[in-house]
Amino acid sequence: MWLACFLLSIGCLVLSIVSSAAINSNRIIKKYKINLFNLLFASVFIATVFMFFPTHSAFAEETLSGEWRAFLLSVFNSMQVFTIGCEFSIVTDSMIFCPDWLDAIYQSWAATLFVLAPIFTFGFVLSLFKNLSAYLKYLIAYFKQVYVFSELNEKSFVLAKDIKTNNRKAVIVFTDVFEGNEETIYELVEEAKKLGAICFKKDIVVVDFKKHSPSKAIYFFAIGGNETENLNHSLKLIEKYNQRENTHIYVFSTKIESELLLTSVDKGKVRVRRVNEVQSLVNRVLYEHGEIIFESAKDANDNNKKISAVVVGMGRHGTEMVKALSWFGQMNGYSLEINAFDKDPLAEEKFISLAPELMSPSYNGVKVEGEAQYKITVHPDIDVDTITFADAIMKLKDATYVMVSLGNDDVNITTAIKLRMYFERMKIRPVIQAIVYNSQQKKALQGIKNYRGQEYGIEFIGDIESSYTEQVIIDSELENDALRRHLKWGKEEEFWTYEYNYRSSMASAIHMRARIKCGIPGATKKEEELTEQERNIIEVLEHRRWNAYMRAEGYVFSGSKEKSSRNDLAKMHHDLVDFSSLTEEEKRKDSRVGTN
């Protein structure tokens, strides 16, 4: 009995320690929200129960009720040990029944548990105090604007820090915070404390944030690494706070199901915004610096300037950029050619399935008056580390713009440098942009030169510090511009509620800015100020852009020019025809939407 309980007691604690180490190293703690402190707390308690059992069993009658009483007393004494209310004499007095060779070892083990137990009790009390302290801090911030994050990670911290920099009175709250020993987590917790943030261990949907001034806004950010969890958090937050004014929920997700669910759910008074980080980056690049795509275009034989774009990597960013370039490049005085590369043998087929009519031989590479004009070629099954890729690039002697997006910072950097080498050999110098997620690397790479002082001229985009800011996520100039354009034909609520409206207006705002910079006649005027010639230019250009945009979104012609043939579930539209085939009413819509 004594030896068995001794081994079980030690084994219980050793097993929990080993399990904790394995869990932490494999990062299961992050995935399943396992609290290591609670695991160790429980194991010490069970080990103490096993330790006490022989001391009470020795005095109990050898019956079932006697053993049950011994067990209950063991549990009772274990509880006393954790509250420093148990005398060690309970152990020493029973040692007359313990084998002599085990006596000293058993007492030493018992003394160890007597010391460990109160330490865990103190830690538990301290944990409760921290939660109480977090609630008190939140109540004190009753009349302040609050920003609540579902998780403490690199993205949420960068965004929170930027918000705090711009508004010192802002209250930052992180939830689901585990102060683990992992270096990254520990450093983020320490940085969050320096920021003056309130940290809750509980989940964002568990903490009650209703105890806050109705006149002050609460911003919720479902910004964890798991997009499904982000969506679940947002749906529960909508249900919990849908009757609260001044409530904003930002859901970070690129998944199509998040768009569908967030569109259909009753949001009440809550304003919900899905943040598609991929679309956000592409839109921002085109809105803020898209003029470089036109400025780098070269003179062609048809009296137009040719935009020859190259996209390396057809992952999420690359695919989005190809789609966006197809409508962004619709500009009077310019022709557009896009070459995209990916090592996936099915890259072309996958892209065609996303935008079938965009890639249709009836439109792709075909010039029709009043229609979108472009040439898109997807090169599948080509690895950037092969001579096949090098040969394919060397054929693009008129390349003007390049985007590198291969899903890995190091690979993107290496490939961008390699591309510069190929283009230098051809004596051309296209604009090269490469996605680099790591902010420190991006800073170090700015203005990089070779050993002879020659600049590579590569722009690195998409790092965390520039992507997760208040100006990008919350107070976006592009978003405000898009809303103004949406109000030309719709209600504000429809802009926030339906992503079809949101994305369409964003694309319109991006292209509007570009056509102004390209000097398109009438681009800066209001509709009623247009001359007849300017109206015709604007209307045809806007329809070309719209056609390319809708096809990039997966829409196809409905087969009839009647409005009744439109079917958005099937992504079919009756106006996907050349400009001359539109009704006069639809032509006027193009000039209304296509002007300031």
C-alpha positions as CSV (number, residue, x, y, z in Angstrom):
1,M,0.0,0.0,0.0
2,W,2.7,2.5,1.1
3,L,5.0,1.9,-1.8
4,A,2.1,1.8,-4.4
5,C,0.7,5.2,-3.1
6,F,4.2,6.7,-3.0
7,L,4.9,5.7,-6.6
8,L,1.5,6.9,-7.7
9,S,2.0,10.2,-6.0
10,I,5.4,10.8,-7.6
11,G,4.3,9.5,-10.9
12,C,1.3,11.8,-11.0
13,L,3.4,14.9,-10.6
14,V,6.2,13.7,-12.9
15,L,3.7,12.8,-15.6
16,S,2.1,16.2,-15.5
17,I,5.5,18.0,-15.7
18,V,6.5,15.9,-18.7
19,S,3.1,16.5,-20.3
20,S,3.4,20.2,-19.7
21,A,6.8,20.4,-21.4
22,A,5.5,18.4,-24.4
23,I,2.4,20.5,-24.7
24,N,4.4,23.8,-24.5
25,S,7.0,22.7,-27.0
26,N,4.4,21.5,-29.5
27,R,2.3,24.7,-29.1
28,I,-0.8,22.6,-28.3
29,I,-1.4,25.2,-25.5
30,K,-2.2,27.7,-28.1
31,K,-4.5,25.5,-30.1
32,Y,-6.5,24.0,-27.3
33,K,-6.2,26.7,-24.7
34,I,-4.7,24.3,-22.1
35,N,-3.8,26.2,-18.9
36,L,-0.5,24.7,-17.7
37,F,-0.9,26.3,-14.3
38,N,-4.2,24.6,-13.7
39,L,-2.8,21.3,-15.0
40,L,0.1,21.4,-12.5
41,F,-2.2,22.6,-9.7
42,A,-4.5,19.6,-10.2
43,S,-1.6,17.2,-10.3
44,V,-0.1,18.4,-7.0
45,F,-3.5,18.1,-5.4
46,I,-3.9,14.5,-6.7
47,A,-0.3,13.6,-5.7
48,T,-1.1,14.9,-2.1
49,V,-4.3,12.8,-1.9
50,F,-2.2,9.7,-2.9
51,M,0.4,10.7,-0.3
52,F,-2.2,11.0,2.5
53,F,-4.2,7.8,1.7
54,P,-1.9,5.3,3.5
55,T,-1.7,7.4,6.6
56,H,-5.5,7.2,7.0
57,S,-5.9,3.7,5.6
58,A,-3.5,2.4,8.2
59,F,-6.0,3.3,11.0
60,A,-9.2,2.3,9.1
61,E,-11.0,-1.0,9.3
62,E,-10.5,-3.2,6.3
63,T,-13.9,-2.6,4.9
64,L,-15.3,-0.7,2.0
65,S,-16.7,2.0,4.2
66,G,-13.3,2.2,6.0
67,E,-11.4,2.8,2.8
68,W,-14.0,5.3,1.6
69,R,-13.5,7.3,4.9
70,A,-9.7,7.1,4.5
71,F,-10.1,8.6,0.9
72,L,-12.3,11.4,2.1
73,L,-10.0,12.3,4.9
74,S,-7.1,12.3,2.4
75,V,-9.0,14.8,0.3
76,F,-9.8,16.9,3.3
77,N,-6.2,17.0,4.5
78,S,-5.0,17.8,1.0
79,M,-7.3,20.8,1.0
80,Q,-5.8,21.8,4.4
81,V,-2.3,21.5,3.0
82,F,-3.1,24.0,0.2
83,T,-4.4,26.5,2.8
84,I,-1.5,25.9,5.2
85,G,-4.0,24.5,7.7
86,C,-2.6,20.9,8.1
87,E,-0.2,19.7,10.7
88,F,2.7,17.6,9.5
89,S,2.2,15.3,12.6
90,I,-0.6,13.6,10.6
91,V,2.1,12.1,8.5
92,T,4.7,11.4,11.2
93,D,2.2,9.8,13.5
94,S,1.4,7.2,10.9
95,M,5.0,6.3,10.0
96,I,4.9,3.4,12.5
97,F,2.9,1.5,9.8
98,C,5.3,2.5,7.0
99,P,8.2,0.1,6.1
100,D,11.4,1.2,7.7
101,W,13.3,1.5,4.4
102,L,10.6,3.8,3.0
103,D,10.1,5.9,6.1
104,A,12.6,8.7,5.5
105,I,11.9,8.9,1.8
106,Y,8.2,9.1,2.3
107,Q,8.5,11.9,4.9
108,S,10.7,13.8,2.5
109,W,8.2,13.5,-0.3
110,A,5.4,14.5,2.0
111,A,7.4,17.6,3.1
112,T,7.9,18.5,-0.5
113,L,4.2,18.5,-1.2
114,F,3.6,20.5,2.0
115,V,5.8,23.2,0.5
116,L,4.6,23.0,-3.1
117,A,0.8,23.1,-2.3
118,P,0.8,26.6,-0.7
119,I,2.9,28.0,-3.5
120,F,0.2,26.9,-6.0
121,T,-2.5,28.4,-3.7
122,F,-0.7,31.7,-3.7
123,G,-0.4,31.6,-7.5
124,F,-4.1,30.8,-7.8
125,V,-5.0,33.7,-5.6
126,L,-2.7,36.0,-7.5
127,S,-4.4,34.9,-10.7
128,L,-7.8,35.8,-9.3
129,F,-6.4,39.1,-8.2
130,K,-5.1,39.8,-11.7
131,N,-8.6,39.1,-13.2
132,L,-10.2,41.4,-10.5
133,S,-7.6,44.0,-11.3
134,A,-8.4,43.8,-15.0
135,Y,-12.1,44.3,-14.3
136,L,-11.4,47.3,-12.1
137,K,-9.2,48.9,-14.7
138,Y,-12.0,48.4,-17.3
139,L,-14.6,50.0,-15.0
140,I,-12.3,53.0,-14.4
141,A,-12.2,53.4,-18.1
142,Y,-16.0,53.7,-18.3
143,F,-16.0,57.1,-20.1
144,K,-13.2,56.3,-22.6
145,Q,-13.1,54.8,-26.0
146,V,-12.2,51.1,-25.8
147,Y,-10.4,48.8,-28.3
148,V,-10.8,45.1,-27.5
149,F,-8.7,42.4,-29.2
150,S,-9.6,38.7,-29.2
151,E,-5.9,37.7,-28.8
152,L,-2.5,39.1,-28.0
153,N,-0.3,38.4,-31.0
154,E,2.1,40.3,-33.2
155,K,-0.7,41.7,-35.5
156,S,-3.0,42.8,-32.7
157,F,-0.1,44.4,-30.7
158,V,1.1,46.4,-33.7
159,L,-2.4,47.7,-34.3
160,A,-3.0,48.4,-30.6
161,K,0.3,50.3,-30.4
162,D,-0.5,52.5,-33.4
163,I,-4.0,53.3,-31.9
164,K,-2.4,54.2,-28.6
165,T,0.2,56.4,-30.3
166,N,-2.5,58.3,-32.1
167,N,-4.8,58.6,-29.1
168,R,-3.2,58.5,-25.7
169,K,-6.6,58.3,-24.0
170,A,-7.6,55.2,-25.8
171,V,-8.1,52.1,-23.6
172,I,-6.5,48.9,-25.0
173,V,-7.8,45.5,-23.9
174,F,-6.4,42.1,-24.8
175,T,-8.3,39.0,-24.0
176,D,-7.4,35.3,-23.9
177,V,-3.9,36.2,-22.7
178,F,-1.8,33.4,-21.3
179,E,1.5,34.5,-19.6
180,G,3.4,31.4,-20.8
181,N,7.1,30.8,-20.7
182,E,7.4,30.8,-24.4
183,E,9.7,33.7,-25.3
184,T,7.4,35.4,-27.9
185,I,4.4,35.3,-25.6
186,Y,6.4,36.6,-22.7
187,E,7.8,39.5,-24.7
188,L,4.4,40.4,-26.0
189,V,2.8,40.4,-22.5
190,E,5.6,42.6,-21.2
191,E,5.2,45.0,-24.2
192,A,1.4,45.0,-23.6
193,K,2.0,46.0,-20.0
194,K,4.3,48.9,-21.1
195,L,1.4,50.0,-23.3
196,G,-0.8,50.2,-20.3
197,A,-3.1,47.6,-21.8
198,I,-5.7,45.7,-19.7
199,C,-5.2,41.9,-20.1
200,F,-7.9,39.4,-19.4
201,K,-7.3,35.7,-19.3
202,K,-10.8,35.0,-20.3
203,D,-12.1,34.7,-23.9
204,I,-13.4,37.9,-25.6
205,V,-17.0,36.6,-25.7
206,V,-16.9,35.6,-22.0
207,V,-15.8,39.0,-20.6
208,D,-18.7,41.4,-20.1
209,F,-17.9,44.7,-21.8
210,K,-21.5,46.0,-21.5
211,K,-20.6,48.0,-18.3
212,H,-19.4,50.9,-20.4
213,S,-20.7,54.4,-21.2
214,P,-23.3,54.1,-24.1
215,S,-21.9,57.4,-25.5
216,K,-18.4,55.9,-25.9
217,A,-17.5,53.5,-28.7
218,I,-16.2,50.0,-28.3
219,Y,-14.2,48.5,-31.1
220,F,-13.9,44.7,-31.1
221,F,-11.2,43.0,-33.2
222,A,-11.5,39.3,-33.9
223,I,-7.9,39.0,-34.9
224,G,-6.6,35.6,-33.9
225,G,-4.5,33.3,-36.1
226,N,-7.5,30.9,-36.6
227,E,-9.9,32.5,-39.1
228,T,-12.7,30.1,-38.1
229,E,-12.4,31.1,-34.5
230,N,-12.4,34.8,-35.6
231,L,-15.7,34.2,-37.4
232,N,-17.2,32.4,-34.4
233,H,-16.1,35.2,-32.0
234,S,-17.6,37.8,-34.3
235,L,-21.0,36.0,-34.5
236,K,-21.2,35.6,-30.7
237,L,-20.2,39.3,-30.2
238,I,-22.9,40.4,-32.7
239,E,-25.5,38.4,-30.8
240,K,-24.3,39.7,-27.4
241,Y,-24.0,43.4,-28.3
242,N,-26.4,43.9,-31.2
243,Q,-28.5,46.4,-29.3
244,R,-25.6,48.6,-28.2
245,E,-24.9,51.8,-30.0
246,N,-21.4,52.9,-30.9
247,T,-20.2,49.3,-31.3
248,H,-17.9,48.2,-34.1
249,I,-16.7,44.7,-34.9
250,Y,-13.7,44.0,-37.2
251,V,-13.4,40.4,-38.3
252,F,-10.1,39.4,-39.8
253,S,-10.8,36.6,-42.4
254,T,-10.2,35.9,-46.0
255,K,-12.7,32.9,-46.2
256,I,-15.7,33.2,-48.4
257,E,-18.0,31.6,-45.7
258,S,-17.2,34.6,-43.4
259,E,-18.6,36.9,-46.1
260,L,-21.7,34.9,-46.4
261,L,-22.4,34.5,-42.7
262,L,-21.6,38.1,-41.8
263,T,-23.9,39.3,-44.6
264,S,-26.9,37.2,-43.6
265,V,-26.7,37.6,-39.8
266,D,-28.9,40.2,-38.1
267,K,-26.4,42.8,-36.8
268,G,-28.8,45.0,-35.0
269,K,-27.1,48.3,-34.1
270,V,-23.6,46.9,-34.5
271,R,-21.4,47.9,-37.5
272,V,-19.5,44.9,-38.7
273,R,-16.5,45.0,-41.1
274,R,-14.7,42.0,-42.5
275,V,-11.0,42.7,-43.0
276,N,-9.7,40.7,-45.9
277,E,-6.0,41.2,-45.4
278,V,-5.1,40.1,-48.9
279,Q,-7.6,42.4,-50.7
280,S,-6.6,45.2,-48.3
281,L,-3.0,45.0,-49.3
282,V,-3.6,44.9,-53.0
283,N,-6.2,47.7,-52.8
284,R,-3.8,49.8,-50.8
285,V,-0.9,49.3,-53.2
286,L,-3.1,50.4,-56.2
287,Y,-4.8,53.3,-54.4
288,E,-1.6,54.8,-52.8
289,H,1.0,54.0,-55.4
290,G,-0.9,52.7,-58.5
291,E,0.3,55.6,-60.6
292,I,3.8,53.9,-60.9
293,I,2.1,51.2,-63.0
294,F,1.1,53.8,-65.6
295,E,4.3,55.9,-65.2
296,S,6.5,52.9,-65.9
297,A,4.5,51.9,-69.1
298,K,6.5,52.0,-72.3
299,D,5.6,53.4,-75.8
300,A,4.1,50.7,-78.1
301,N,3.4,50.5,-81.8
302,D,-0.3,51.3,-81.5
303,N,0.4,54.8,-80.1
304,N,-0.5,53.5,-76.7
305,K,1.8,53.0,-73.8
306,K,2.0,49.4,-72.8
307,I,1.7,48.1,-69.3
308,S,3.5,44.7,-69.2
309,A,2.8,43.3,-65.7
310,V,4.5,40.2,-64.3
311,V,3.1,38.4,-61.2
312,V,5.3,35.8,-59.7
313,G,3.3,33.4,-57.4
314,M,-0.4,32.7,-57.8
315,G,-1.3,32.3,-54.2
316,R,-3.8,34.5,-52.5
317,H,-2.0,37.8,-53.0
318,G,-0.8,37.0,-56.6
319,T,-4.3,35.9,-57.7
320,E,-5.9,39.0,-56.2
321,M,-3.3,41.2,-57.9
322,V,-3.9,39.6,-61.4
323,K,-7.7,40.1,-60.9
324,A,-7.2,43.7,-59.8
325,L,-4.7,44.6,-62.5
326,S,-7.3,43.5,-65.2
327,W,-9.6,46.3,-64.3
328,F,-7.1,48.8,-62.9
329,G,-5.2,48.8,-66.2
330,Q,-8.3,49.8,-68.2
331,M,-7.2,53.3,-69.1
332,N,-7.3,55.4,-72.3
333,G,-3.9,55.6,-73.9
334,Y,-2.7,52.4,-72.3
335,S,-2.7,48.7,-73.3
336,L,-2.4,45.9,-70.8
337,E,-0.6,42.6,-70.7
338,I,-0.3,40.4,-67.6
339,N,2.0,37.3,-67.3
340,A,1.5,35.3,-64.1
341,F,3.8,32.4,-63.0
342,D,3.2,29.6,-60.5
343,K,4.7,26.2,-59.8
344,D,1.3,24.6,-59.5
345,P,0.5,22.6,-62.6
346,L,-3.1,23.5,-62.3
347,A,-2.6,27.2,-61.7
348,E,-4.2,28.2,-65.0
349,E,-7.2,26.0,-64.6
350,K,-7.8,27.2,-61.0
351,F,-7.6,30.8,-62.1
352,I,-10.0,30.2,-65.0
353,S,-12.5,28.6,-62.6
354,L,-12.4,31.8,-60.5
355,A,-12.9,34.1,-63.4
356,P,-14.1,32.1,-66.5
357,E,-15.3,35.0,-68.7
358,L,-12.2,37.1,-67.8
359,M,-10.1,34.3,-69.4
360,S,-12.5,33.5,-72.2
361,P,-10.9,33.7,-75.7
362,S,-13.8,36.0,-76.6
363,Y,-12.4,38.7,-74.4
364,N,-8.8,37.8,-73.3
365,G,-6.5,39.2,-75.9
366,V,-9.3,40.5,-78.1
367,K,-9.8,44.3,-78.8
368,V,-13.5,45.2,-79.0
369,E,-14.5,48.9,-79.0
370,G,-16.2,49.7,-75.7
371,E,-15.0,46.5,-74.0
372,A,-12.4,45.7,-71.5
373,Q,-9.1,45.2,-73.3
374,Y,-6.2,43.1,-71.9
375,K,-4.1,40.0,-72.4
376,I,-3.7,37.6,-69.4
377,T,-1.4,34.6,-69.6
378,V,-1.0,32.2,-66.7
379,H,2.2,30.1,-66.8
380,P,1.6,27.0,-64.7
381,D,4.1,24.4,-63.5
382,I,7.1,26.8,-63.4
383,D,9.4,26.9,-60.4
384,V,11.3,30.1,-59.8
385,D,14.4,28.1,-59.1
386,T,14.5,26.5,-62.6
387,I,16.1,27.5,-65.9
388,T,12.5,27.3,-67.3
389,F,11.5,30.3,-65.3
390,A,14.7,32.2,-66.2
391,D,14.0,31.5,-69.9
392,A,10.4,32.6,-69.6
393,I,11.3,35.8,-67.9
394,M,14.0,36.6,-70.5
395,K,11.3,36.6,-73.2
396,L,9.5,39.4,-71.5
397,K,11.7,42.2,-72.9
398,D,9.1,44.9,-72.3
399,A,8.2,44.1,-68.6
400,T,7.2,47.3,-66.8
401,Y,5.8,46.2,-63.4
402,V,6.5,43.1,-61.3
403,M,5.0,41.7,-58.1
404,V,6.6,38.8,-56.2
405,S,4.3,36.9,-53.9
406,L,5.5,33.4,-53.2
407,G,4.3,33.0,-49.6
408,N,7.7,33.3,-47.9
409,D,9.7,36.4,-47.1
410,D,13.1,34.9,-47.8
411,V,11.9,33.3,-51.1
412,N,10.3,36.6,-52.1
413,I,13.5,38.6,-51.4
414,T,15.7,36.1,-53.2
415,T,13.4,35.9,-56.3
416,A,13.1,39.7,-56.5
417,I,16.8,40.1,-56.5
418,K,17.1,37.3,-59.2
419,L,14.5,39.1,-61.3
420,R,16.4,42.3,-61.1
421,M,19.4,40.5,-62.4
422,Y,17.5,39.0,-65.4
423,F,16.0,42.4,-66.3
424,E,19.4,44.2,-66.0
425,R,20.7,41.7,-68.5
426,M,17.9,42.7,-70.9
427,K,18.7,46.4,-70.1
428,I,15.3,47.1,-68.8
429,R,14.3,48.3,-65.3
430,P,10.7,47.5,-64.4
431,V,9.2,48.4,-61.1
432,I,9.6,45.5,-58.7
433,Q,7.5,45.0,-55.6
434,A,8.0,42.1,-53.3
435,I,5.9,41.1,-50.2
436,V,7.9,41.0,-47.0
437,Y,5.9,40.3,-43.9
438,N,8.6,40.9,-41.3
439,S,8.9,44.7,-40.5
440,Q,12.5,44.5,-39.3
441,Q,13.6,42.8,-42.5
442,K,11.7,45.4,-44.6
443,K,13.5,48.3,-42.8
444,A,16.8,46.6,-43.3
445,L,16.1,46.1,-47.0
446,Q,15.1,49.7,-47.9
447,G,17.5,51.0,-50.6
448,I,19.6,47.9,-50.7
449,K,22.7,48.0,-52.9
450,N,25.2,45.5,-54.1
451,Y,28.9,45.6,-53.2
452,R,29.6,48.2,-55.9
453,G,26.9,50.6,-54.6
454,Q,24.3,49.8,-57.3
455,E,20.8,50.0,-56.1
456,Y,18.4,47.1,-56.7
457,G,15.4,49.4,-56.8
458,I,13.1,46.9,-55.2
459,E,10.1,48.1,-53.1
460,F,9.1,45.8,-50.3
461,I,5.5,45.9,-49.3
462,G,3.0,44.2,-46.9
463,D,4.9,44.2,-43.6
464,I,3.0,44.1,-40.4
465,E,3.8,47.7,-39.2
466,S,2.5,49.3,-42.3
467,S,-0.5,46.9,-42.8
468,Y,-1.9,46.9,-39.2
469,T,-2.4,50.6,-38.4
470,E,-5.4,52.7,-37.4
471,Q,-5.3,54.5,-40.7
472,V,-5.4,51.3,-42.7
473,I,-7.9,49.2,-40.6
474,I,-10.2,51.8,-38.9
475,D,-9.8,55.2,-40.5
476,S,-9.0,54.3,-44.1
477,E,-8.9,57.1,-46.7
478,L,-9.7,54.6,-49.4
479,E,-12.7,53.3,-47.4
480,N,-14.0,56.8,-46.9
481,D,-13.5,57.6,-50.6
482,A,-15.3,54.4,-51.5
483,L,-18.2,55.3,-49.2
484,R,-18.6,58.7,-51.0
485,R,-18.7,56.9,-54.3
486,H,-21.3,54.4,-53.0
487,L,-23.6,57.2,-51.8
488,K,-23.9,58.3,-55.5
489,W,-26.3,55.4,-56.0
490,G,-27.0,53.6,-52.7
491,K,-27.6,54.0,-49.0
492,E,-24.7,54.0,-46.4
493,E,-26.0,51.0,-44.5
494,E,-25.9,48.9,-47.7
495,F,-22.2,49.8,-48.1
496,W,-21.3,48.2,-44.7
497,T,-23.8,45.4,-44.9
498,Y,-23.1,43.9,-48.3
499,E,-19.6,43.1,-49.4
500,Y,-20.6,43.3,-53.1
501,N,-21.3,47.0,-52.6
502,Y,-18.2,47.5,-50.4
503,R,-15.7,45.9,-52.8
504,S,-17.3,47.4,-55.9
505,S,-17.1,50.9,-54.5
506,M,-13.5,50.3,-53.4
507,A,-12.5,49.4,-56.9
508,S,-14.3,52.4,-58.3
509,A,-12.5,54.7,-55.9
510,I,-9.1,53.2,-56.7
511,H,-9.6,53.6,-60.5
512,M,-11.1,57.1,-60.1
513,R,-7.9,58.2,-58.4
514,A,-5.8,56.6,-61.1
515,R,-7.7,58.3,-64.0
516,I,-7.3,61.7,-62.4
517,K,-3.5,61.1,-62.1
518,C,-3.5,59.9,-65.7
519,G,-5.2,63.1,-66.8
520,I,-8.4,61.6,-68.3
521,P,-10.5,64.5,-69.7
522,G,-13.4,65.2,-67.3
523,A,-12.1,63.0,-64.5
524,T,-12.0,65.8,-62.0
525,K,-15.5,67.2,-62.9
526,K,-18.9,66.5,-61.6
527,E,-21.4,64.8,-63.9
528,E,-23.4,67.9,-64.8
529,E,-20.2,69.8,-65.7
530,L,-19.1,67.3,-68.4
531,T,-19.0,68.3,-72.1
532,E,-20.5,65.9,-74.5
533,Q,-17.1,64.6,-75.5
534,E,-15.9,64.2,-71.9
535,R,-19.1,62.4,-71.1
536,N,-18.5,59.9,-73.8
537,I,-14.9,59.3,-72.7
538,I,-15.9,58.8,-69.1
539,E,-18.8,56.5,-69.8
540,V,-16.9,54.2,-72.2
541,L,-13.9,54.0,-69.8
542,E,-16.0,53.4,-66.8
543,H,-17.9,50.6,-68.5
544,R,-14.7,49.0,-69.7
545,R,-13.4,49.1,-66.1
546,W,-16.7,47.7,-64.7
547,N,-16.8,44.9,-67.2
548,A,-13.2,43.8,-66.3
549,Y,-14.0,44.1,-62.6
550,M,-17.2,42.1,-62.7
551,R,-15.5,39.3,-64.8
552,A,-12.6,39.3,-62.3
553,E,-15.2,38.7,-59.6
554,G,-16.4,35.7,-61.5
555,Y,-19.4,37.2,-63.2
556,V,-20.5,36.1,-66.7
557,F,-23.0,37.5,-69.2
558,S,-26.5,36.4,-68.4
559,G,-27.4,35.6,-72.0
560,S,-29.9,38.4,-72.3
561,K,-29.8,42.1,-72.1
562,E,-33.0,42.2,-70.0
563,K,-32.6,43.2,-66.4
564,S,-34.7,40.2,-65.4
565,S,-32.0,37.9,-66.5
566,R,-29.6,39.1,-63.8
567,N,-28.9,36.4,-61.2
568,D,-26.3,37.2,-58.5
569,L,-26.4,33.7,-57.0
570,A,-25.2,32.4,-60.4
571,K,-23.0,35.5,-60.9
572,M,-24.7,36.4,-64.1
573,H,-25.3,40.0,-65.2
574,H,-27.2,41.5,-68.2
575,D,-24.9,44.5,-68.7
576,L,-21.7,42.5,-69.4
577,V,-21.7,43.7,-73.0
578,D,-19.8,46.3,-75.0
579,F,-20.7,49.9,-74.3
580,S,-22.7,50.4,-77.5
581,S,-25.1,47.6,-76.5
582,L,-26.1,49.4,-73.3
583,T,-29.4,51.2,-72.9
584,E,-29.1,55.0,-72.6
585,E,-30.1,54.7,-69.0
586,E,-27.2,52.4,-68.3
587,K,-24.8,54.7,-70.2
588,R,-25.8,57.6,-68.0
589,K,-25.2,55.5,-64.9
590,D,-21.6,55.1,-66.1
591,S,-21.0,58.9,-66.1
592,R,-22.8,59.3,-62.8
593,V,-20.6,56.7,-61.1
594,G,-17.5,57.6,-63.1
595,T,-17.2,61.2,-62.0
596,N,-16.5,63.1,-58.8
